[in-house]
Amino acid sequence: MEPKIGIIGRGAIGLLFGSRLADRYGSENVYFIADSGRVERYKSENVTVNGEKKEFTYVEPDSAPEADMLIFAVKNYNLDDALTNAEKACGRDTIVVSFMNGVTSENEIAAALHPYHLLYSTIQGMDATMDGSALTYTTPGNVTIGEKSNKNSETLEKAIRILSGADIETEVPDDIIHSMWSKWMLNCGVNQACAIAECGYEGVQKGGMARLAMLNAMDEARMVANLEGIDITEDEQNQWLELLETLDPEKEPSMRQDTKAGRPTEVECFAGLVKKLGSKHKVGTPMNDNLYTTLTHDHVRSTEY
């Protein structure tokens, strides 16, 4: 029997991994959960992934079947609504994973849904870009995943079987919490620098003000992570910069896609958290302070996911 997989969030991440899962397990077994307005809109759209038309199943929260795996792929500012929509799909045996940016969503999911099987994860190395309902990518990246305890478990093994069965590369690190904070450090630099410089990856791959802003923001994020007990090294930071060089220069990180489209950004989970931790530990974070001021705006809260 094929697994039932529920996904909340049909942005770049949700669509990239949702399309792979649906191709493998069938669109009848992989469904996006959304409110009635979004369901109607989604059904009317012509969705493509790298130019190939895709058909998906959409269900409203009250009719969502209990999932074997439940994936959160929304923006951080939409998580509260997503948690409400996920209640019926999250049962005792459901494996819950967050493919969201940042380092806080798992704690919020745990507090709201109390899942018996919550795994921690981060997405690394992907360069997906959304243009309307068209997704393009050259590098699909991988799902770095693990138990909070870093121990092996039946839950983790089952999740890996489901993901790898759909040709989704998975990696189990020695310390998943460390991996999440390390990726967060990268995003504090890349996402925010590209957003304020209005550029794609090329703008931070080469020298200039955008790259300098990225490096300074990453330095501050690494500093506060270290103060929180997450030992991210300078060598590790340099490894991320090497990975950055492999991404398509013409692609854009998610925050730049958001600013270009006039949507709210996830600045709170990047510069906002750096500022908060800097204040907690009484250290300065001038670059992230500036990024926060620049990226904070008065947009109405997004209803897109």
Buried (B, 14 or more C-beta within 10 A) or exposed (E): EEBBBBBBBBBBBBBBBBBBBBBBBEBEBBBBBBBEEBBEEBEEEEBBBEEEEBEBBBBBBEEBBBBBBBBBBBBBBBBEBBBEBBEBBBBEEBBBBBBBBBBBBBEBBEEBBEBEBBBBBBBBBBBBBBEEBBBBBBBBBBBBBBBEEBEEEEBBEBBBEBBEBBEBEBBBBEEBBBBBBBBBBBBBBBBBBBBBBEBBBBBBBEEEEBBEBBBBBBBBBBBBBBBBEBEBEEEBBEEBBEEBEEBBBEBBBBBBBBBEEEBBBBBBBBBBBBBEBBEEEEEEBEBBBBBBEBBBEEEEEBEBB
